[in-house]
Amino acid sequence: PLQEVRRKMDKKEQVYRDLQKHLDKQAVGYPSTKSGAEIRLLKRFFTPEEALLAIHLNYKPRAAGEIYETVKETGKPFDDMVNMLDRMVKNGVIGHMEKGGTRYFYTLPLVIGMFEGQVYNLTPEFITDVREYISDKAFGLEFLSTELPQMRTIPVGKSIRQEHHVATYDQLIGIIEETDGPIVINECICRKIEAMGGNPCQKTSRLETCMAFGNIAKNCVQAGMGRVIGKEEARDIAGQNESDGLVLQPSNTRKVDFVCACCGCCCGMLRLHRMLAKPVNFWSTSYYAAVNPGDCTGCGACVDRCQVNALRIGKSLGIPGVNPDRCIGCGNCVSSCPSGAICLVKKEEETIPPVDSEDLYDTIMANKKTTLRKTRLVARLILKK
């Protein structure tokens, strides 16, 4: 009967709304919008049955056996549940890790997570829904209002001086050398989307620029995403990224899971940076650039190189000045200065990242902002404070 069909349809719709509410309670939320783009995205990510199972996960990894205890009353066999979880891992919409022979699964935020997991499955319809959702104020506030950013900026290799004593997690070559697992190179989803829309990147013609390490690399291997590369090729790609002036943005953890190589023309993060009045308030970085006026020739190479509009040639002296509210300490201006007039300065208050992704999201969850604190954030953005 028609009434029964409608009842089943309504039940399926409710599953996605229940999953949206569940994801919104995680460390990085997934708020609802008037447009309904968040539900359309969930329908692209999960079947109704998968959505129902995903509600039993959270951002903290849960063992498969523990998950089964919460769903076994449905009558689904354990192996069927694990197979479904594996399909979701392969589709890039949940995370997976293994410790001591036990398998664990966990939810992923939209960014950084489910969105990037679709890099090899892009369609115009998906891109439209993503753009509509991430441009909504509700998502923007949720993304910006975390106590710690999910990503940070580290300097390119040529900008680091010997006296800096840079920690391994703040230098890409150190991350590459110390990893004991696979390294996977993936295409940049931001650059790929812009190219599909007829706007090729102005900084590089390469798509394979973003590296995965640790559990994310293992998940990529399981999902058949990207290419497994050796350390020598990883070092070569790192050198190419630096030559192209790309900004290095790893996970905001000491145990690094990924390093994105970003450009100001395509990257959603750097575009957001340029929209904010004082973006460093929402960024994690240990350095900032400084110009020595006596050595500067005023060539402007650093201004052209900067991806975040942090440098500007002064009208009176004809030499660049650094805006401390905009500089993210990427070091690209340092490596491109022909006269050596720019250097990176380490901030007095060094922010040590959380140990790993679970520690990061625990910290974010413990400091999850209330509606009042998000309202204050709006005021900061509007008043440019």
Salt bridges, closest charged atoms under 4 A:
GLU4 OE2 - ARG7 NH2 2.62
GLU13 OE2 - LYS43 NZ 2.52
GLU38 OE2 - ARG17 NH1 3.08
GLU49 OE2 - LYS76 NZ 2.69
GLU50 OE2 - ARG87 NE 3.75
GLU66 OE2 - ARG62 NE 3.33
GLU69 OE1 - LYS72 NZ 3.01
ASP86 OD1 - ARG103 NH2 2.50
ASP129 OD1 - ARG40 NE 2.95
ASP129 OD2 - ARG44 NE 2.86
GLU132 OE1 - ARG40 NH2 2.84
GLU142 OE2 - LYS368 NZ 3.19
GLU142 OE1 - LYS374 NZ 2.43
GLU147 OE1 - LYS369 NZ 3.28
GLU147 OE1 - ARG373 NH2 3.45
GLU163 OE2 - ARG161 NE 3.16
ASP170 OD1 - ARG152 NH1 2.63
GLU177 OE2 - ARG235 NH1 2.52
GLU187 OE1 - LYS192 NZ 2.84
GLU194 OE2 - ARG131 NH2 3.15
GLU194 OE1 - ARG271 NH2 3.26
GLU208 OE1 - ARG227 NH2 2.91
GLU233 OE2 - ARG227 NH2 2.81
ASP244 OD2 - ARG206 NH2 2.96
GLU350 OE2 - LYS346 NZ 3.68
GLU358 OE2 - LYS60 NZ 3.06
ASP362 OD1 - LYS60 NZ 3.13
